[in-house]
């Protein structure tokens, strides 16, 4: 993927807002003068490129890599650019120059396009709003629809959108976006799909009968205020225990642990005050236990309206009454919260499955996820199995031994050891073990800078000083063994207490929320990886164990949960025919069960690799093995249809992982010293990595693609030794798309048979934001956008990435403007740049936009749509007055807990080799949204574990897709990946995952 360094603030000349050419600097060859470059870089500018400047099409690679112009050979009946291999075309303009070219603001374009879709100034918004329900279904008033839960930081967004007539240089207003989520409706389902082979699958959704109760909400104020939900719950449990019969009208309330209490029916008062005393648990000291008094005020706040929830489930109301759903969720969480350790929407316990060690003092606990959801079949309880990391309840000494992975008594702790220990233990709760049955608990705030033997403190008012070692021996008869170690510091900084590590044990049940290392992730994945039949069995066992029919809170509120998995109608969409090169023995291919191979096939457009080098970072791989592997890989690339030089520029070398930056830059410089006099470039870096490489992979990708601007292909040590043909073929396909080739194209795309894509130039976007891991508070989030660069084939993609504010989900750089001292207001952004590159590559401007947006949670739907659809429209308008191609905006969700299982696991026709449902399985009924346009699609074959279908939810649809058209397009896009395996979500989304290591 082409990835570029970007700067947020332009220089005086306005150039720094451009995406800088990855080839610039770093000892690269001479740059092309401006007049030879294609128009329209990041600074807006000469905008759309005249066709006379479009030589060397296909300048973007399949994964957004470095482009090569294709040769102009054609196969019979098809468009150009198919059979060519190598650099092709006469007037080359590869993608190295294409992003950083062009100047000027949007007002200095070369004239508007003709024949494109233009609109009247302020037309009605049109969406696929064919009613899902009967015609008499009442439509909500604008003020009643949507969600108003916009966070404060985006309050200005609504104001900005209230008059979205985009300010163009031509002064022309365009179609407005609704001013807020309250006046916006997501598209209704345009009917259900019908294509494909019908079948029945089971889903981990359990029907929940809507209670017929009068729900009341009460505000709870606890004084003195405490931040711990555990303490709050203890206070309220004591209140219910003491006053349920006498003051609460025998009601059993559900409490959210904060400010809200819910009852099935009214309490016999509007407001009442209670006094509650909490007594600390017996710590075994024999001393009087501490008592704490709390004042609790319960006051009527509102009635939760289940009537409107019923209307919503029937499709007679636009928006889900979130308050009612929240009440039901809290009621069903009440009992598990008292039994298990709650983490977000999941519950964990060592009793729910065997603990598994993860290494470095961590272990995995099994648990289950639980959430109430509105669906077409009514309310549904979604239950799934889950696992997460907990800190092992070890003596602190043993924990540190595991953490450092060595005998800690052998040598003193280094500074890096201290930092690692402090980072791992800060905030962890421990109990003391040196006082017999007295197990007082403390929370660790840090480590002492001095060793235990050097620590002293005053023991009385006269200032008598005593060492920690003396104090523990004289007071408790405890001899401290590890006097060279620091003490744990507990309490606050003003009055710190010192505890030697060897008298402390970690309290059980503390979730580890920091980042796991590679080994721990691998160990956790092994635990969570379950075959479908096993997972289904565990889910059913969890439901039986939870015994919702006996749950006193569910009974109180009249909620009844089915104990049977939902049986759902599904369809299996056919795999698309794929086109390969005419010189291969097999010119086309129909994938079977989501898989196919490259035997007897050649890439439809083979790329060129003339100059390459190899660096080996694995100690297990000898130089001779590395040379042999590179030779076999080069042969496979050649056999598959690439022009691949079998000899490297420099011989492979071995290097240590800790020197990755120095080695990469030195070797790159050495190669370019040899190539530059011949006006050549380095096309590829092959890298051999250890199987467990920690941060090495991410560091390597960052350096290659942001500092050096070279394409890299990483291969793990274990694959290098096996050297299987299947693996080599897969790597060859990945290399091909990175250097500008095309592996395959959809036969339907070539023959123009894809609805709402083939009829007019269509660009398909994919966008995602990757956030830092927990604990990385200063790291930026990384936004990535890819877009198709060929039409009608829709196989090649170009990509851009940029850093943005920490944990910001809205993509800030989709469209932006800035003031240039010479040119005035200048516009740019990722959307604009990719639209320009599409125009340059195809010779046509997009007349339709399909935007797949990955990784958005349901609570963010409105704000992401409002902000990013606005950016898309502004980017289009900045290129040409009144240029507004229709947009379809689809959210792709993978982080959900819906799983689909075969109706009969023993039916070999209904499952793949892993026991999962067949690829192409689509569901748009029963477990989907009651009225909106969404579906689950499992496009890929399972390899291990249980397949997770992607959930697609259409938030905006001006192209008026039918269910069949969008489902078929999405499924077919999954088959154009840079490997011989159908991916788990559509290709624009799957290409985005390559950006996750750029932080």
Secondary structure, DSSP 8 states (H G I E B T S, - for coil): -------SS--TTSGGGS---TTSSTT------GGGS-S--TT--S-S--GGG--S---B-TTS-B-------B-TTS-BSSS--SS-SSS---HHHHSS---S-GGG-S---SSS-B--TT---------SS-TT-----GGGSS-----GGGHHHHHHHTT-----TT--------SSGGG----B--S----SEEEEEEESEEEEE-----EEEEEEEEES--S-HHHHHHHHHHHHHHHTTTTSTT---EE-SSSEEEEES--S-SEEEEEEEEE----SS-S---EEEEEEEEEEEEEE-HHHHHHHHTT-SSS--HHHHHHHHHHHHHHHHHHSEEETTEEE-GGGS--EEEETTEEEEEEEEEEEEEETTEEEEEEEEEEEEEE---BHHHHHHHHHTS-TTSS---HHHHHHHHHHHTT-EEEE-SSTT---EEEEEEEEEEEGGG-EEE-STT--EEEHHHHHHHHH----S-TTSEEEEES-STT-EEEEGGGEEE-S--B--S---HHHHHHHHHHH---HHHHHHHHHHHHHHHTGGG-HHHHHHT-EE-SS-EEEEEEE----EEE--TTSS-SEEE-BTTB---TT---SB--EE-SEEEEE--TTS-HHHHHHHHHHHHHHHHHTT-EE-SS-SS--EE--GGGHHHHHHHHHHHHHHHHHTTT----EEEEEE-SS-TTHHHHHHHIIIIII---EEEEEHHHHHH--HHHHHHHHHHHHHHTT-B--EEHHHHTT-STTTTTS-EEEEEEEEE---TT--S--EEEEEEEE-STTT---EEEEEEEESTT--S-TTSSEEEEETTTEEEEE-HHHHHHHHHHHHHSS--SEEEEEEES--GGGHHHHHHHHHHHHHHHHHHHSTTB--EEEEEEEE-S----EEES-TT-TTSB-TTS-B-TTEEE-SSSS-SSB-EEEEE-S--SSS----EEEEEEEESS---HHHHHHHHHHHTT-SSSSB--SS-HHHHHHGGGTT--
